Amino acid sequence: DTGVSQNPRHKITKRGQNVTFRCDPISEHNRLYWYRQTLGQGPEFLTYFQNEAQLEKSRLLSDRFSAERPKGSFSTLEIQRTEQGDSAMYLCASSSPITQGTEAFFGQGTRLTVV
Amino acid sequence: AQKITQTQPGMFVQEKEAVTLDCTYDTSDQSYGLFWYKQPSSGEMIFLIYQGSYDEQNATEGRYSLNFQKARKSANLVISASQLGDSAMYFCAMRADSSYKLIFGSGTRLLVRP
C-alpha cells in the first residue's frame, strides 16, 4: 500500500495519560500535515512539515502537543497530559510541491477517545 | 482570513439522479485553489476534484464536476448518476497558492437512497 498510513487507528486513554500517534507519508512527498477533526466539523490545521523542518504550528496546538519528523520521513504527534477535549480524529496528510494545486493525500486517521 | 461555508448539513438523493452540494468561500487572495474531499465512515479523506482560481473551465473528474462561479465565490460540487457508494460526508476546502494549509467547511452528509 503506497498511501498515507497512520497508527494506531483507534486509541482510548485515560485523562492525564500521554499518547503518541505515527504517520508514514507517501514516500516521495516532502510535505506533511497534521489536522484535527472533531465530531460534526471539518478538519482543522495543526502543523506543517517540509522535510524535517516544522514550518508552522497552529494556535490550536497547545504546549501539551508536540510533533516531530526526524529525517524527513515519518512523523509523530504526541499529546501529553491528555484532556477530554482532546478527543477527536487526528488526520495526517502529505503532498508533493511539484505542481501547483497538488492535492494533499490523507491517511485514515487516528481516533482518540479520552475517558 | 479565509472561510468556507457549506450550508447543507444533510442531503438526500435518489440513486442514479444528480445532486449538487453547495460551497461558498471568502478570501482576499487573488490566486487560490478549491478542493472537494469525500469522507466515508472509515474516516479517510478522499480527494475528488480541484479547481484553480484562474481556470476558465469548470473542472470535471468522471462523475464529479465543479460548478465554479468566481464572481459569486461559489464552488458547488455536482455528482451525476449517484451511486449507493456515494453516501458519505463531503467537504469543500480552499488553499491560497501562497499557503500550504487547507481550510475546510463543516461538510455535507449525503445519503443516496436505493
Chai-1 contact restraints between the chains, C-beta under 6 A:
chainA,res_idxA,chainB,res_idxB,connection_type,confidence,min_distance_angstrom,max_distance_angstrom,comment,restraint_id
A,Q41,B,S106,contact,1.0,0.0,6.0,A-B,restraint_1
A,G42,B,F91,contact,1.0,0.0,6.0,A-B,restraint_2
A,G42,B,F104,contact,1.0,0.0,6.0,A-B,restraint_3
A,G42,B,G105,contact,1.0,0.0,6.0,A-B,restraint_4
A,G42,B,S106,contact,1.0,0.0,6.0,A-B,restraint_5
A,G42,B,G107,contact,1.0,0.0,6.0,A-B,restraint_6
A,P43,B,F104,contact,1.0,0.0,6.0,A-B,restraint_7
A,F45,B,K101,contact,1.0,0.0,6.0,A-B,restraint_8
A,Y48,B,Y100,contact,1.0,0.0,6.0,A-B,restraint_9
A,G101,B,G33,contact,1.0,0.0,6.0,A-B,restraint_10
A,G101,B,Y50,contact,1.0,0.0,6.0,A-B,restraint_11
A,G101,B,G52,contact,1.0,0.0,6.0,A-B,restraint_12
A,E103,B,F47,contact,1.0,0.0,6.0,A-B,restraint_13
A,E103,B,Y50,contact,1.0,0.0,6.0,A-B,restraint_14
A,F106,B,E44,contact,1.0,0.0,6.0,A-B,restraint_15
A,F106,B,M45,contact,1.0,0.0,6.0,A-B,restraint_16
A,Q108,B,G43,contact,1.0,0.0,6.0,A-B,restraint_17
A,Q108,B,E44,contact,1.0,0.0,6.0,A-B,restraint_18
A,G109,B,G43,contact,1.0,0.0,6.0,A-B,restraint_19
